[in-house]
Amino acid sequence: MTQPASPEARRAELAGALARLEERLTAACRAAGRERSAVTLVAVSKTWPAADVAALAGSGPHAPRHFGEARDQEAAAKVRELADAGWTDLVWHFVGRLQRNKAGSVARYASVVHSVDRPALAHALGRGAVRAGRTVDALVQVSLDGDPARGGAVAADVPALADAVASTDGLRLAGAMAVVPLGASPSAALDRLAAVAARLRERHPGAEWLSAGMSTDLEEAVAIGATHVRVGSALFGGRAPLRG
Ligand SMILES: *Cc1c(COP(=O)(O)O)cnc(C)c1O
């Protein structure tokens, strides 16, 4: 996608995208009989510069406060740049695949990690959070296609993983997350996620968050009870394909 010529044009473009997204979210909540305030918008700013985050965060009454990133190095630099510019009230979510050796860094700036998919990662993240003197909200990422190579724990492994997260110092077990597999029917995949999340809540009543829904399937996600939608391209525009 071509970049607008000026910061003002980019600001207007982002404000327009946010207004359109708010309409979609409001309509989806209305259709599902839910309050708009029951769904947190996480604006996924990966690959986009700190200036875009500042523009969106400063764009008026519906401006998002929650931003999502998928790579530690990029996120750490962006968080620092924004904090230096006075944006200290933003809530950072880490939504991408996370290597254990990056967990300590992520724990320093992320309030929420959506992609906890194995006990060893939970333990590393917990250690990092304790070291940083904070508590990180951790979501168990569920694999909806049964292929853990693409991230996420298979449904059968979720209870033990959730127990591991819940018993790790520095972490709060906040709920479940999933990405709808490429080519899958969103509503069928999200129904599977809702069932896994319901079983998780039976065991851990505090684990109420459900992170689901991206630019193309947020309506289906709100319908099955998503509390957090992670929206990138519908706000910022198309991304160059991520590598690695
Ligand atoms: C990039 C990303 C998103 C946002 O996806 P869009 O299709 O651009 O809305 C959401 N969740 C995760 C895990 C991502 O990596």
Ligand as a Chemical Component Dictionary entry (heavy atoms), coordinates in Angstrom:
data_LIG
# 
_chem_comp.id                   LIG 
_chem_comp.type                 NON-POLYMER 
_chem_comp.pdbx_formal_charge   0 
_chem_comp.three_letter_code    LIG 
# 
loop_
_chem_comp_atom.comp_id 
_chem_comp_atom.atom_id 
_chem_comp_atom.alt_atom_id 
_chem_comp_atom.type_symbol 
_chem_comp_atom.charge 
_chem_comp_atom.model_Cartn_x 
_chem_comp_atom.model_Cartn_y 
_chem_comp_atom.model_Cartn_z 
_chem_comp_atom.pdbx_ordinal 
LIG C1 C1 C 0 -1.047 -9.593  12.917 1  
LIG C2 C2 C 0 -1.923 -10.257 13.892 2  
LIG C3 C3 C 0 -3.243 -9.813  14.079 3  
LIG C4 C4 C 0 -3.890 -8.716  13.256 4  
LIG O1 O1 O 0 -4.262 -9.276  12.029 5  
LIG P1 P1 P 0 -5.067 -8.420  10.928 6  
LIG O2 O2 O 0 -5.556 -9.472  9.998  7  
LIG O3 O3 O 0 -4.087 -7.511  10.302 8  
LIG O4 O4 O 0 -6.164 -7.722  11.606 9  
LIG C5 C5 C 0 -3.991 -10.451 15.054 10 
LIG N1 N1 N 0 -3.491 -11.468 15.792 11 
LIG C6 C6 C 0 -2.228 -11.915 15.636 12 
LIG C7 C7 C 0 -1.751 -13.036 16.474 13 
LIG C8 C8 C 0 -1.406 -11.340 14.681 14 
LIG O5 O5 O 0 -0.161 -11.796 14.518 15 
# 
loop_
_chem_comp_bond.comp_id 
_chem_comp_bond.atom_id_1 
_chem_comp_bond.atom_id_2 
_chem_comp_bond.value_order 
_chem_comp_bond.pdbx_ordinal 
LIG C1 C2 SING 1  
LIG C2 C3 SING 2  
LIG C2 C8 DOUB 3  
LIG C3 C4 SING 4  
LIG C3 C5 DOUB 5  
LIG C4 O1 SING 6  
LIG O1 P1 SING 7  
LIG P1 O2 DOUB 8  
LIG P1 O3 SING 9  
LIG P1 O4 SING 10 
LIG C5 N1 SING 11 
LIG N1 C6 DOUB 12 
LIG C6 C7 SING 13 
LIG C6 C8 SING 14 
LIG C8 O5 SING 15 
# 
